[in-house]
Amino acid sequence: MAYYTSNAEHPIDIVNIASLENRVKARMDRGAFGYIREGAEDEWTLRENTRAFNDLRIAPRVLQGIDHVDLSTSIFGIDLKTPIIEAPSAAHGLAHVKGEVDTAIGAAKAGTLFAMSTYGSTPVEEAAAAAPEAPQFFQLYMSKDDGFNEFLIKKAVKAGVKAIIMTVDSTLGGYREEDIVSHFQFPLPMPNLAAYSASDGVGKGISEIYAAAKQDFVPSDIAKVKDMSGLPVFVKGIQSPEDAIVAIQAGADGIWVSNHGGRQLDGGPASISVLPAIAKAVNHQVPVIFDSGVRRGQHVFKALASGADLVAIGRPVIYGLNLGGAEGVKSVFDHLNMELSITMQLAGTKTIEEIKKTTLL
């Protein structure tokens, strides 16, 4: 059966990011929407990811002589117009016919970084070619088959990606009940898988896809990915200071603090709750990227003030993609940048570096 989804291509009006969810729910296939939106089990951690930002407070500052702010920043010498980047997520083709191609274009128009998933709906080289002027990272879900890992990494390197995101918190999938209720199966090919296996990936369920994933991660896997790629490697899915230290000692070039948007271990802490301790343990040895639960510009501010160097968003990008294609993706970044700019000025911070020196209450 053919799968139909959005072909919208226009900017979208946004009052707030949270409101996008219901707009997309009303126009999207139930199973596909559920897969994108859901969290694990009771979804407590999913909700806590956003709620926990309220435990941190920003001190308003005045008399700072600020009439405009500067959102620009950089990572590994890559200049970005905003500290807000796109978090890698699977199967953008569920949300829009152009999938990751439009997401990459939208991120490029926003002057930010796009991260492509192993489980994308688009070949990594096509997403890279869609926005050749923009920086892109590649998220690797390691397989039990090292031949596949090396094949995929070389494919990404050839496409011009600037770093590898090694995801280590998905040795198996969290128990996601919405997929069970809807009997969700991926209705679209996963071309990065198909390129190696000659299987088109159509009809694979969540459990089948995870069955091929590597589960017995050890620190030496970091060096293995570095050797295969010759690129900086971020280790994604870090939720404790101890794991951050182990990853850095094993050669990680960056730490990505994330609980997978509440999709893995329900009952775990909010990502923002563990960020300060992890950042303290990292102690500026490598960059720190943060995601999970970000829905406001003030959330971005709080994450940066808690030790993050960049802040990534996942579901909001997919919602913008569904509602407006590449321009909808740009609209999401534009809205969060607007909110962040207001927060910065009212908090008396002119630059991203000044946010990082801010003490939250």
N, C-alpha and C positions, 0 to 999 in steps of 0.2 A: 504494500500500500504506500502511495506517495505521501510524503510529509510536507505540509504547507506551513509556512511561517511568514514573518513580516518582510516586506520589501520597502518599508518606509525610508525616505531619505530627506530629512529636514531637521532644522533645529527644533528643540522641544521647550515648552514653557515649564518651568520648575518652581514651585513654591517651596518645597523642601524635598530632600532626597527620599525620605521615608515614604512619601506619598506615591512614589513611582511604583511600588510593589503592587498595589491594588490595580493601578492602571494597566500594568502588564498582565496580571492575573486574568483580567476581563477579556483579553484578546489573544491568549496563548493556549496551546494544547495543554490539557490538565496535567498529564504525566510529565511533560517536558518542563512546565513551570514548577511543578512540585520538586523535580530533581534540582533545579536551580535554587529554589527558595529554601529547601528543607535543611534541618539540622538533625543531629542524632537523638534518638530516644525521645525524652520528654522536651527536648530543645531548651533546657534550662541554660546551658552554656551559651547557646546561640543568643538568647535574650540577654543574658548577663554581659556578654561582650559589649553591647551598647549601653546597658543600664549603668555598668560600673564606671563609665566616664563621669557620671554624676558624683562619684565619691571624690573627685578631684576638682579643685576650684581655682580659677584664675583671678589674681589680684588686679583690679583695674588700676591703671596708672595714668596720671595727668601731668601737665607741665613738661612734657618730654620733647616738645618742638617737632612733632611728627605730623606732616600734612599728606604723606603718602607712604606706602610700604613697598618693599621689594621681595617678591616671592622666589626669586631665582636661587638656584643652588646647583650643586654638581656631585657626581659620584664617579670615581675612577677616571677623573678628567673629562667626564661627559657633562656638558652644560645642559641644565633643565630650567624651564621657565617656572616650574612649581615643584614643591616637595611631594606632591601627590602623584603617585604612579598607578599603573594598572596591575592588579594582582593576577597571576596566571590562573585560568580556570578552563575547564574542559568544554568542548562542544559548543562554541558560539553559534554554530549553525542551527542550534535549537531555537535561537532567538531571532535570527535574521538570515536571509538567503545568502548574503555575502560573508557571513561569519566573521572569522578573524581578519579578513581583508579589510572590512569596514572598521573593525575595532582598532586595527593598526593605523589606519588613516586618521581616525578620530583622535587617537592619542597623539599622533604626529602634529595634527592641527592645534592641539592643546599645548604643544611644546614639551611633552612628557614622554615617559618610557613605557613601551609595550612589552609584555611578557607572554610568550607563546607556550602553550601546554603540549606535552606529548600527546594528550588525548584531544587535541584540537580537531575541528572539522575541516581544517585547511592545511595543506602541506606547509611546513615551516618556510620553505623557500618562496612560496606565493605570498605569505603574509609579510615576509621581509621585502619582497619586490614591490609590494603595494605602497610602502612608505620608506624608500631607500635612504631618505635624508634623516630618518629618525632612529634613535638607538633602540635596540631590541635585545631582550634576554630570552633564554630558552629554559623552560622548566622541564627537568628530566625526572620522570618516574622510572626508576631503575627496574629492569627486568631480571629475572633469574638467568637469562641468557646474555652473557657478556658480549656476544657477537651482535646482538640487537642493540645493546647500550652503545657500543662503539660505532655501529652503523648510524644510529640516530644522532649521536654527538657530532660525528663528522659531517653529517647532513646540515646540522645547525651551524657549525663553524663555517662551512662553505657558504651558507646563506648570509653570513656576516654578523651573527649575534655577538654581543659584547661580553656576556657572562653566562654561566650555567647556574640554574637554580636547582639544587639537589634536594628534592622533597623527601623527608625521612619520617614523616608522621602518618604515612598512609600504607603501612605494611599490610593492612587489611582495611576494609571499609567500616565506618561506624554503622551502627544499627539504625537505618533510616526507614522509618515506618511508612512514609508517604510513597516511597518506591514500591513497597510491598503491596499497599492498598491499590495502587494504580497499575501494578504489574509492569512497571516501566522497563522498557528495553530501548537502547539507543537506536533511533530510527534512521540514522545517517552513518555513512562510512567514517572511519578514523584513518585518514590517508597516511599519517605518519607510521601507523602500525602496518597498514596494508603494503607500504613500500618495501617492507622487509619480509613480510610473511606471505604475501600474495593473497591474503584474506582481506575481504573488503570491510570487515568489522560490522556489517549490518546485522542487527538483531542480537548483538551481544548484550547480556545483562550485566549489572554491576558486579555480581559475584564472579562471573567469568573473566571480566577484565582484571579484577584484583587477583585472581588465581595465578595469573602470569607475572604478577609483580614480585619484586624482591622483598623478602620479609626479614631476613637475618642480617640487617645492617650492622656494620662494625666501623670504628673510626677509620680504618685503612681504606674503606670505600671512597672516602673523600680524596685521598691521594690518587686513587685509581681514576676518578672522574677528572681530576686535574691533569693527569698524564694523558688521558684520552683526548682532552679538549685543548689544552694549552691556554685555557682562559681562566679568569677568576671564577671561583665557585662559592656561591652562597648556600648555606645549609638552612633549609626552610622547615619549620615545624618545631623550632626550639621553644620550650616553655619552662625551662629551669636554668638557673645560673650554672649548675654543675655540667649540664649538657653543652652549654655555650663554651665553657672552658675546654671541655674535651674536644669539641669541634675545632676550636682555634688551634689547640695543640696538635691536632691531626692535619692542619694545613688549610682550614677554611679561610677564605678571603673575605667573608661577610657572614653575618648572622641574621636570619630572617625569623623574627618573633611572630608566631602565628599558632592558633589552634584550629586552623582550617575552617574558620568561620563557624565554629561550633558543629562541624559535620563529622567529627571523629569521636572524641571522648566526652560524652555528656557527664556533667558533674565535675568537670575540671574548672579551674578558675578562668575568669575573663582574661583575655590576652593583655589588656591594659594593666591588669592587676599585677602581672608578673614582669612587665617590661622594666620598671625601675631597677629591680634587683639584677636582672640580666644585663642591663646597660652598665650597671656598676661593676659587674664581674668582667664584662668585655673591656671596660676602661679605655675606650677609644683605640684599641688595638686594630680593629677592623670596623667597617661600617655596619650599622644596624638598620634593617628595614622592619617595619611593623605592619601587621594587618589584623583584621577581625573586628567587626562591629562598627566601623567608622561610617557615620551618617551625617556629620556636621563639620563645619569648618573649625569649630571649637574643639572637636575630637582630634582633628589633625594637630592643632596647637598643643593640646595636652599630651599627645603622643610624642611630639618633638621635644617638649619640655621635660618629658620623662625619659629621654635618652635615645629616641629614634633619630636617624638621619633622613630617612624617607618614610612616607606613609602610603600604603597601598590599599586600593579599594577593588572589590570583586563584584558582588551582586549588583551594585549601583551601575557599574559599567555595562553589564549585560542588560539591565533594564533600559538604559539609555539607548543601547544598540537596537533593542526590539522596537522602541518607540520612534526612533529617528535615524537609524543607521549611523554612519560615521559622524554626521552632524549631531545626532542625539548623544553619542559618546562625548563629543566635545562639549555639548551643553552641560553634561554632568560635571565634567572637570571645571568648566567656567563657573557653575553655581558654587561648587565647593571652594574654588579660589576666591570668589566674591565674599563668601562667609568668612573664610580665613583672613582675608584682608581687613574686614571689619573688626574681627577679634583682635588681630595684631595691633591695629591702631588704638583700639580702646584699652589694650593691655600695655601700651607704651613700648611696643617692639617694632622696630623698623625693618629688620631683616630676619631671615631664618636662623642665622647664627645667634641673634639676640634672643629668639624664642628658646633656643637650646640652653641659654644661661638663666632662663626664668625659673624661679622657685614657685611651684604650685602650693596651694593651701590645702 
